[in-house]
C-alpha cells in the first residue's frame, strides 16, 4: 500500500481539510493508496506535467501527484478546486 506525502504545508492543510469535511474523499484516497494508477480515474499527465498523475477527488477537486513505486509513496504536488491549481 502506498503512503501519501507532501512537502508543501498549504497542500497538506488543504488535504486534511478535505478529509475532515468529506467522507467520500477519505474513501477515495484509501482506494488510491492501493492502486494509484487505476483507482479514482487516475491518469498520466502530458506536456509540462509529464511524469505526474491526476485524479478527481470530487466534482471539481483535482489531485496531482507523482508515484514513487520503489518507496511506495505518492508525492502530492497540487490539490484543490480547479481555480486554485495554477500551472
WOBELWO-V361741 format. One record per helix or strand of 3 or more residues. SS is the DSSP state (alpha for helix, beta for strand). FROM is the first residue (numbers start at 0). TO is the last residue. Records with the same first field share a line. If there is no record, write none. Layout:
SS: FROM-TO + FROM-TO
This chain:
beta: 2-4 + 52-55 + 60-67 + 72-80
alpha: 8-20 + 22-33 + 38-40 + 46-48 + 81-83
